[in-house]
Amino acid sequence: MTTDWQPVRQARTHELVLEAIEEQVLSGRLKAGDRLPPERELAPTLGVSRPALREALRVMEGIGVLVSQVGRGPDAGARIVRNPDDALGRVLRLHLALGSYSVDDVLEARIVLERSSVEAAARQASEEDLAEADAMLARMEEAASDVAGFNDLDTAFHVLIARSSGNHLVSTLTSAVRESVRTLILQAEEAAGDWERTAAALNAEHAELLRLIRAGDGAAAAALVERHIRGFHGTLARPAGTADASSAETADPQG
């Protein structure tokens, strides 16, 4: 049987483009907010085809460092940005589905991240952060009958607390880890026998967590957030299609 091999140089041209753009960023010649030259100029400058350039730009969009606008005018073209949260969450979710990590791995990683972030938040969260968290709790109480809406607000609450720790990387990683199991958490919530009662219990823990952070009691806040993450009743099923032979269920990393 004849295999349809492709020339290696052609197959990897977009990676060479990525390396060239990365070099510009690392050297400081390209910064967030800067625009790349138009395709018709950049492709010949780099010595590549426009399809290869477009493939590289799509990869950069996927990892959250570029946004591309089609058309004419001041907003058209490709612009360097800093938007890692969605990109990391998407990558981690796919790897979870493929069995690169177990749900247990995600649970324990989340506990490590959130214990650290709530302790730091107890030391330095601003009044503005705390007021925003209060408002989010009120919205969660109003959304108790809307499982999907509650799930979104729940994620936002935990990411806000992580952000108030002052560590942007911890905030991004917390968001990515939570996003990776969003669908599984939503399925567990929808299967809850008495969801409104469960939501009320989760909100009570959220409120107590916020009280401890406001009081500056980082140790108690860290202990509570771990109980909170481990304690939601039920289990998360493994993503369909995973080939990993590890256990199919574990404690639910909800919060």
C-alpha positions as CSV (number, residue, x, y, z in Angstrom):
1,M,0.0,0.0,0.0
2,T,1.3,3.5,-0.9
3,T,1.4,6.0,1.9
4,D,0.7,9.6,1.0
5,W,3.8,11.2,2.7
6,Q,4.3,15.0,2.7
7,P,7.6,16.8,2.6
8,V,8.7,17.5,6.2
9,R,9.7,21.1,5.5
10,Q,6.2,22.0,4.1
11,A,4.5,20.2,7.0
12,R,6.4,22.2,9.6
13,T,6.5,25.6,7.9
14,H,3.9,27.1,10.3
15,E,6.1,26.1,13.3
16,L,8.9,28.1,11.8
17,V,6.6,31.0,11.6
18,L,5.6,30.6,15.2
19,E,9.3,30.5,16.2
20,A,9.9,33.7,14.3
21,I,7.0,35.5,16.0
22,E,7.9,34.1,19.4
23,E,11.5,35.5,18.9
24,Q,10.0,38.9,18.3
25,V,8.0,38.7,21.5
26,L,10.8,37.4,23.6
27,S,13.1,40.2,22.3
28,G,10.5,42.8,23.3
29,R,10.0,44.0,19.7
30,L,6.4,42.7,19.8
31,K,4.2,43.5,22.9
32,A,0.6,43.0,23.8
33,G,-1.5,45.4,21.8
34,D,0.9,45.5,18.8
35,R,-0.3,44.5,15.4
36,L,1.4,42.2,13.0
37,P,2.1,43.4,9.5
38,P,-0.6,42.5,6.9
39,E,-0.4,38.9,5.6
40,R,0.6,40.1,2.1
41,E,3.7,41.8,3.7
42,L,4.5,39.3,6.5
43,A,4.4,36.1,4.4
44,P,7.1,37.2,1.8
45,T,9.2,38.8,4.6
46,L,9.3,35.4,6.4
47,G,9.7,33.5,3.1
48,V,6.5,31.4,3.6
49,S,3.2,31.0,1.9
50,R,0.1,32.8,3.1
51,P,-1.6,29.5,4.0
52,A,1.3,28.6,6.2
53,L,1.2,32.0,7.8
54,R,-2.5,31.7,8.5
55,E,-2.0,28.3,10.1
56,A,0.5,29.8,12.5
57,L,-1.8,32.6,13.3
58,R,-4.7,30.2,14.0
59,V,-2.4,28.3,16.4
60,M,-1.6,31.6,18.2
61,E,-5.3,32.4,18.5
62,G,-5.9,29.0,20.0
63,I,-3.3,29.5,22.7
64,G,-4.7,33.0,23.6
65,V,-1.8,35.3,22.4
66,L,-3.4,36.7,19.2
67,V,-6.7,37.9,18.0
68,S,-7.5,38.3,14.3
69,Q,-10.1,40.6,12.8
70,V,-11.2,40.1,9.1
71,G,-12.0,43.2,7.0
72,R,-10.8,46.7,6.7
73,G,-10.4,49.6,9.1
74,P,-8.4,50.2,12.3
75,D,-9.5,47.0,14.0
76,A,-8.7,44.7,11.0
77,G,-5.7,42.4,11.0
78,A,-3.8,40.4,13.7
79,R,-3.0,41.8,17.1
80,I,-1.0,40.4,20.0
81,V,-3.0,40.0,23.1
82,R,-2.8,38.4,26.6
83,N,-5.8,36.0,27.0
84,P,-4.5,32.8,28.6
85,D,-7.5,31.8,30.7
86,D,-9.8,30.3,28.0
87,A,-7.0,28.8,26.1
88,L,-5.5,26.9,29.0
89,G,-8.9,25.7,30.1
90,R,-9.6,24.4,26.6
91,V,-6.3,22.5,26.4
92,L,-6.7,21.0,29.9
93,R,-10.3,19.9,29.1
94,L,-9.1,18.1,26.0
95,H,-6.3,16.4,27.8
96,L,-8.7,15.3,30.6
97,A,-11.0,13.9,27.9
98,L,-8.1,12.0,26.3
99,G,-7.0,10.5,29.6
100,S,-3.8,12.5,30.0
101,Y,-5.0,13.3,33.5
102,S,-7.5,11.7,35.8
103,V,-10.4,13.5,37.5
104,D,-8.5,12.8,40.7
105,D,-5.5,14.7,39.3
106,V,-7.7,17.7,38.6
107,L,-9.3,17.5,42.1
108,E,-6.0,17.5,43.9
109,A,-4.5,20.2,41.7
110,R,-7.5,22.4,42.4
111,I,-7.2,21.9,46.1
112,V,-3.5,22.9,46.1
113,L,-4.2,26.0,44.1
114,E,-7.3,27.2,46.0
115,R,-5.8,26.5,49.5
116,S,-2.9,28.7,48.5
117,S,-5.0,31.5,46.9
118,V,-7.5,31.8,49.8
119,E,-4.7,32.1,52.3
120,A,-3.1,34.9,50.2
121,A,-6.5,36.5,49.7
122,A,-7.0,36.6,53.5
123,R,-3.9,38.7,53.7
124,Q,-4.4,41.1,50.8
125,A,-7.8,41.0,49.2
126,S,-9.0,44.5,48.5
127,E,-12.4,45.9,49.6
128,E,-13.3,46.1,46.0
129,D,-12.6,42.4,45.5
130,L,-14.6,41.5,48.6
131,A,-17.6,43.7,47.5
132,E,-17.6,42.0,44.1
133,A,-17.6,38.6,45.8
134,D,-20.5,39.7,48.0
135,A,-22.4,40.7,44.9
136,M,-21.6,37.4,43.2
137,L,-23.0,35.5,46.2
138,A,-26.2,37.4,46.0
139,R,-26.5,36.6,42.3
140,M,-25.9,32.9,43.1
141,E,-28.7,32.9,45.6
142,E,-31.0,34.4,42.9
143,A,-29.9,31.8,40.4
144,A,-30.3,28.8,42.6
145,S,-33.0,27.3,40.4
146,D,-30.9,27.8,37.2
147,V,-28.2,25.1,37.4
148,A,-26.2,26.3,34.4
149,G,-26.3,29.9,35.6
150,F,-25.3,28.9,39.1
151,N,-22.4,26.9,37.7
152,D,-21.1,29.9,35.8
153,L,-21.3,32.2,38.8
154,D,-19.7,29.5,41.0
155,T,-16.7,29.3,38.7
156,A,-16.5,33.1,38.6
157,F,-16.6,33.3,42.4
158,H,-13.6,31.0,42.9
159,V,-11.6,32.6,40.1
160,L,-12.3,36.0,41.7
161,I,-11.0,34.8,45.0
162,A,-7.9,33.4,43.3
163,R,-7.4,36.7,41.5
164,S,-7.7,38.7,44.8
165,S,-4.7,36.7,46.0
166,G,-2.6,39.0,43.8
167,N,-1.1,36.1,41.8
168,H,-2.3,36.2,38.3
169,L,-0.8,32.8,37.3
170,V,-2.7,31.1,40.2
171,S,-5.9,32.9,39.1
172,T,-5.4,31.6,35.5
173,L,-4.5,28.1,36.6
174,T,-7.6,28.0,38.9
175,S,-9.8,29.1,36.0
176,A,-8.3,26.5,33.7
177,V,-8.6,23.6,36.2
178,R,-12.2,24.5,37.0
179,E,-13.0,24.9,33.3
180,S,-11.6,21.5,32.5
181,V,-14.4,19.8,34.5
182,R,-17.2,22.3,33.8
183,T,-19.3,19.8,31.8
184,L,-18.8,17.0,34.4
185,I,-19.7,19.3,37.3
186,L,-22.8,20.5,35.4
187,Q,-23.9,16.9,34.8
188,A,-23.5,16.1,38.5
189,E,-25.5,19.2,39.5
190,E,-28.3,18.4,37.1
191,A,-28.4,14.9,38.5
192,A,-28.7,16.1,42.1
193,G,-32.0,14.9,43.7
194,D,-32.7,18.2,45.5
195,W,-30.6,20.8,43.7
196,E,-32.0,23.9,45.3
197,R,-31.1,22.5,48.8
198,T,-27.6,21.6,47.5
199,A,-27.2,25.0,46.0
200,A,-28.2,26.6,49.4
201,A,-25.6,24.5,51.2
202,L,-22.9,25.4,48.7
203,N,-23.8,29.1,49.0
204,A,-23.6,28.9,52.8
205,E,-20.0,27.6,52.5
206,H,-19.2,30.3,50.0
207,A,-20.5,32.9,52.4
208,E,-18.5,31.4,55.3
209,L,-15.4,31.3,53.1
210,L,-15.7,35.0,52.3
211,R,-16.3,35.8,56.0
212,L,-13.0,34.1,56.9
213,I,-11.1,35.8,54.1
214,R,-12.5,39.2,55.2
215,A,-11.5,38.4,58.8
216,G,-7.9,37.6,57.7
217,D,-8.1,33.9,58.9
218,G,-6.2,32.3,56.1
219,A,-5.6,28.9,57.8
220,A,-9.3,28.4,58.5
221,A,-10.2,29.6,55.0
222,A,-7.8,27.1,53.5
223,A,-9.2,24.2,55.5
224,L,-12.8,25.2,54.6
225,V,-12.1,25.5,50.8
226,E,-10.6,22.0,50.8
227,R,-13.7,20.6,52.6
228,H,-15.9,22.6,50.2
229,I,-14.2,21.2,47.1
230,R,-14.2,17.6,48.3
231,G,-17.6,17.7,49.9
232,F,-20.2,18.2,47.2
233,H,-22.2,15.0,47.2
234,G,-21.9,12.5,44.3
235,T,-19.1,11.8,42.0
236,L,-17.8,12.9,38.6
237,A,-17.9,10.3,35.9
238,R,-14.8,10.0,33.8
239,P,-15.1,11.8,30.4
240,A,-16.4,9.5,27.7
241,G,-13.7,8.0,25.4
242,T,-10.8,8.1,27.8
243,A,-8.5,5.1,27.5
244,D,-6.9,5.5,30.9
245,A,-7.4,2.5,33.2
246,S,-7.6,4.6,36.4
247,S,-10.7,4.7,38.5
248,A,-13.8,5.9,36.7
249,E,-15.1,8.0,39.6
250,T,-13.8,10.3,42.3
251,A,-14.9,13.0,44.7
252,D,-16.5,15.9,42.9
253,P,-14.3,19.0,42.6
254,Q,-17.4,21.3,42.7
255,G,-17.4,24.6,44.5
